[in-house]
Amino acid sequence: MSEDEEIKILCVDDEKGVLKALERLFLDSDYEIITADGGEEGLDILKKTDRIQLVISDYRMPGMNGVDFLREVCTIRPNTLRIVLSGYADTAAIVDAINEGQIYKFIPKPWNDEELKNTISKAMEHYFTNQQIIFLTSELEARNRDLQEINSNLEKIVEERTSDLLMQNRILTASQNILDSLPVGVIGIDPEGTVAQCNRMGQTIFSQEEGNIMGLDRRDSFPEDINAFIEKLAIEKKLSTCISKNGRTISVRGVYMACPGGQEGAILILDEEGRENGNCQ
């Protein structure tokens, strides 16, 4: 919809002289004037014509009068503006026309040419303002529907992600419980040297001096022999050795993990019973 669109005005009157007068009045305007000599013909034209912005109708016509005609116009083309011309000063008729046909303006015959032109001009401004409001309202409703759909999808995604996180948390908790129940220490170290995993036994082995080592740099947390072992492990990928810790001999086995998904780092298994089991020579 644009104010540049062609403006079509349908004039309906059973007096041909009135129709000719209206055509002459707007001869120099940009309006396209379409005429009909009765309500039935006017409705037929409305049904066949793509867009008519304004209908000007006589009030008293044989067959279908102006009120009945404009009531039908309101039903088929609710956005089309409606003006009544009448030579009868019948107050009740004017009220009926305005209430039943939802009339924009009631103009008595004979009309004043300049006043009628001004009325038509204001009617067109009113029409395009209404069309713009309808367009913007439609756009707003469409945006609101889009936002509601996005919000609904977002809620679904959040619900799914929350469910996934809860499941992952349960899996991690179960995994940690399993690691903590092992009789050996299990320590995971990322490529930057941060202690990323340490089970209960691993904490026990290093707790006397280092305290909780999770999240710490292994170079600050482990003795030199363990750090040297880890650095060698990054090259050879799989190693075993024995270390002395607080008067105890501990078997240390290590693998350097490099998974296709991008996870990488060293895993150490520390066994205080390793010497008795023959893991340390």
C-alpha positions as MATLAB code, in Angstrom:
seq = 'MSEDEEIKILCVDDEKGVLKALERLFLDSDYEIITADGGEEGLDILKKTDRIQLVISDYRMPGMNGVDFLREVCTIRPNTLRIVLSGYADTAAIVDAINEGQIYKFIPKPWNDEELKNTISKAMEHYFTNQQIIFLTSELEARNRDLQEINSNLEKIVEERTSDLLMQNRILTASQNILDSLPVGVIGIDPEGTVAQCNRMGQTIFSQEEGNIMGLDRRDSFPEDINAFIEKLAIEKKLSTCISKNGRTISVRGVYMACPGGQEGAILILDEEGRENGNCQ';
ca = [
       0.000    0.000    0.000;
       1.300    3.403   -1.035;
      -0.034    6.899   -1.485;
       1.345    6.650   -5.024;
      -1.238    4.013   -5.938;
      -3.985    4.929   -8.383;
      -7.039    6.286   -6.577;
     -10.398    4.999   -7.795;
     -13.697    6.586   -6.760;
     -17.007    4.831   -7.429;
     -19.962    7.236   -7.832;
     -23.429    5.690   -7.600;
     -26.566    7.689   -8.432;
     -29.706    7.011  -10.455;
     -29.496   10.543  -11.914;
     -27.115   10.587  -14.882;
     -26.779   14.369  -14.555;
     -25.290   13.945  -11.064;
     -22.817   11.358  -12.322;
     -21.741   13.641  -15.193;
     -21.335   16.544  -12.761;
     -19.076   14.430  -10.549;
     -16.994   13.321  -13.553;
     -16.549   16.967  -14.632;
     -15.649   18.036  -11.096;
     -12.691   15.643  -10.973;
     -11.731   15.885  -14.642;
      -8.414   17.593  -13.841;
      -7.619   15.419  -10.829;
      -5.578   12.221  -10.637;
      -8.627   10.280   -9.534;
     -10.191    7.602  -11.735;
     -13.949    8.150  -11.584;
     -16.128    5.041  -12.084;
     -19.911    5.485  -12.308;
     -22.925    3.259  -11.693;
     -26.605    4.170  -11.982;
     -27.761    1.980   -9.085;
     -26.744   -0.088   -6.081;
     -26.772   -3.452   -7.883;
     -24.459   -2.181  -10.626;
     -22.249   -0.528   -8.008;
     -21.833   -3.804   -6.097;
     -21.057   -5.658   -9.322;
     -18.309   -3.109  -10.131;
     -16.881   -3.432   -6.599;
     -16.647   -7.206   -6.917;
     -14.851   -6.996  -10.264;
     -12.487   -4.091   -9.529;
      -9.245   -4.779   -7.665;
      -9.154   -1.708   -5.414;
     -11.613    1.156   -4.927;
     -10.670    3.535   -2.142;
     -13.880    5.622   -1.989;
     -17.592    5.180   -2.766;
     -19.902    8.200   -3.168;
     -23.544    7.172   -3.210;
     -26.910    8.880   -3.485;
     -29.191    8.188   -0.539;
     -32.568    7.780   -2.307;
     -32.368    5.429   -5.292;
     -34.987    3.079   -6.783;
     -34.518   -0.612   -5.916;
     -31.609   -0.658   -3.497;
     -31.408    2.587   -1.500;
     -28.166    4.180   -0.351;
     -28.215    2.678    3.173;
     -28.717   -0.884    1.889;
     -26.048   -0.372   -0.779;
     -23.471    1.051    1.615;
     -24.182   -1.690    4.156;
     -23.215   -4.209    1.467;
     -20.151   -2.130    0.546;
     -19.089   -2.218    4.202;
     -19.371   -6.028    4.161;
     -17.449   -6.645    0.902;
     -14.906   -3.807    1.228;
     -14.673   -2.760    4.897;
     -11.607   -0.553    4.249;
     -13.286    1.434    1.453;
     -14.496    4.855    2.633;
     -18.173    5.704    2.100;
     -19.794    9.122    1.460;
     -23.523    9.767    1.095;
     -25.039   12.477   -1.138;
     -28.644   13.363   -0.431;
     -31.084   16.090   -1.343;
     -33.355   15.193    1.532;
     -32.898   16.734    4.960;
     -34.153   13.594    6.700;
     -32.404   13.317   10.096;
     -33.533    9.743   10.715;
     -32.249    8.696    7.286;
     -28.877   10.310    7.945;
     -28.599    8.458   11.292;
     -29.514    5.155    9.591;
     -26.939    5.744    6.867;
     -24.199    6.578    9.347;
     -24.990    3.693   11.744;
     -25.699    0.933    9.234;
     -23.336    1.903    6.440;
     -20.570    3.270    8.676;
     -20.436    6.468    6.640;
     -17.358    8.683    6.599;
     -19.292   11.833    5.556;
     -22.828   12.949    4.714;
     -22.960   15.680    2.026;
     -26.221   17.421    1.073;
     -27.278   18.166   -2.498;
     -26.610   20.515   -4.135;
     -23.018   20.430   -2.990;
     -20.345   23.091   -3.060;
     -17.627   22.000   -5.511;
     -14.700   23.243   -3.427;
     -16.111   21.793   -0.233;
     -16.651   18.431   -1.945;
     -13.084   18.461   -3.326;
     -11.708   19.244    0.137;
     -13.824   16.483    1.647;
     -12.518   13.969   -0.913;
      -8.931   15.096   -0.301;
      -9.306   14.668    3.474;
     -11.040   11.322    2.919;
      -8.006   10.094    0.966;
      -5.657   11.227    3.720;
      -7.850    9.372    6.202;
      -7.872    6.282    3.972;
      -4.088    6.086    3.595;
      -3.567    6.750    7.308;
      -5.889    3.855    8.109;
      -4.114    1.631    5.573;
      -0.766    2.493    7.139;
      -2.139    1.653   10.591;
      -3.498   -1.659    9.269;
      -0.138   -2.427    7.626;
       1.878   -1.559   10.744;
      -0.524   -3.511   12.968;
      -0.160   -6.523   10.684;
       3.631   -6.157   10.767;
       3.573   -5.901   14.560;
       1.380   -8.987   14.867;
       3.737  -10.891   12.541;
       6.760   -9.777   14.606;
       4.969  -10.799   17.801;
       4.214  -14.225   16.321;
       7.879  -14.566   15.316;
       9.006  -13.531   18.809;
       6.585  -15.977   20.417;
       7.910  -18.757   18.185;
      11.519  -17.799   18.981;
      10.684  -17.672   22.698;
       8.970  -21.051   22.497;
      11.942  -22.552   20.659;
      14.344  -20.924   23.125;
      12.447  -22.367   26.077;
      12.573  -25.783   24.412;
      16.325  -25.447   23.759;
      16.965  -24.302   27.356;
      14.897  -27.220   28.641;
      16.827  -29.668   26.444;
      20.187  -28.132   27.397;
      19.241  -28.205   31.094;
      18.255  -31.854   30.753;
      21.562  -32.597   28.997;
      23.540  -30.750   31.680;
      21.740  -32.604   34.458;
      22.495  -35.896   32.725;
      26.135  -34.928   32.215;
      26.367  -33.864   35.855;
      24.970  -37.240   36.985;
      27.451  -39.027   34.709;
      30.363  -36.936   36.009;
      29.281  -37.526   39.611;
      29.057  -41.270   38.980;
      32.441  -41.235   37.237;
      34.032  -39.349   40.131;
      32.514  -41.773   42.643;
      33.958  -44.695   40.692;
      37.397  -43.049   40.564;
      37.261  -42.261   44.285;
      36.520  -45.894   45.108;
      39.650  -47.162   43.324;
      42.575  -48.311   45.535;
      45.028  -46.435   43.307;
      45.576  -42.741   42.655;
      44.336  -41.412   39.294;
      45.564  -38.000   38.172;
      44.763  -36.228   34.880;
      46.893  -33.370   33.592;
      45.987  -31.169   30.601;
      48.551  -30.108   27.942;
      49.165  -26.797   29.773;
      50.178  -28.664   32.913;
      47.058  -28.014   35.002;
      45.848  -30.835   37.256;
      42.411  -31.411   35.732;
      41.431  -34.589   37.625;
      42.470  -36.233   40.849;
      40.643  -38.939   42.736;
      40.567  -39.448   46.502;
      43.617  -41.725   46.587;
      45.591  -39.277   44.438;
      44.758  -36.511   46.907;
      45.827  -38.774   49.801;
      49.215  -39.486   48.252;
      50.005  -35.764   47.820;
      47.955  -34.244   50.667;
      50.597  -34.076   53.355;
      52.583  -31.337   51.616;
      50.648  -30.001   48.650;
      47.061  -30.098   49.910;
      44.301  -30.147   47.287;
      46.079  -30.103   43.925;
      43.009  -29.852   41.645;
      43.339  -26.830   39.357;
      46.977  -26.218   40.268;
      49.993  -26.281   37.970;
      51.643  -29.704   38.174;
      55.118  -28.041   38.176;
      54.240  -26.393   41.503;
      52.450  -29.412   42.960;
      54.580  -32.473   42.069;
      58.173  -33.363   42.943;
      60.854  -33.131   40.281;
      60.867  -36.873   39.503;
      57.106  -36.822   38.729;
      57.419  -33.692   36.563;
      60.339  -35.233   34.671;
      58.256  -38.377   34.183;
      55.333  -36.354   32.777;
      57.581  -34.455   30.353;
      59.066  -37.717   29.101;
      55.591  -39.232   28.881;
      54.482  -36.502   26.442;
      57.159  -37.804   24.049;
      57.033  -41.586   24.581;
      53.252  -41.736   25.238;
      53.451  -44.704   27.648;
      55.816  -45.129   30.603;
      56.146  -46.658   34.046;
      58.475  -45.947   36.952;
      58.719  -45.960   40.726;
      59.086  -42.977   43.044;
      59.761  -42.568   46.731;
      57.155  -40.559   48.618;
      57.290  -40.033   52.401;
      59.344  -43.188   52.876;
      57.055  -45.259   50.656;
      57.781  -46.616   47.210;
      54.980  -45.864   44.755;
      54.538  -47.446   41.336;
      53.692  -44.838   38.667;
      52.262  -45.780   35.303;
      51.390  -43.156   32.708;
      49.810  -42.775   29.273;
      49.574  -39.678   27.133;
      46.088  -39.429   25.684;
      45.286  -37.675   22.407;
      41.642  -38.281   21.412;
      40.141  -37.370   17.964;
      37.629  -35.057   19.698;
      40.423  -32.765   20.827;
      40.935  -34.004   24.396;
      44.613  -34.363   25.222;
      46.778  -34.820   28.299;
      48.583  -37.183   30.632;
      46.978  -39.762   32.917;
      48.952  -41.109   35.881;
      48.130  -44.216   37.922;
      49.846  -44.227   41.339;
      49.877  -47.503   43.254;
      51.299  -47.664   46.775;
      51.152  -51.466   46.594;
      52.986  -51.556   43.289;
      56.316  -52.591   44.772;
      54.815  -55.583   46.574;
      53.046  -56.599   43.389;
      56.263  -56.526   41.388;
      55.657  -53.303   39.497;
      58.860  -51.749   40.868;
      62.207  -53.415   40.417;
];
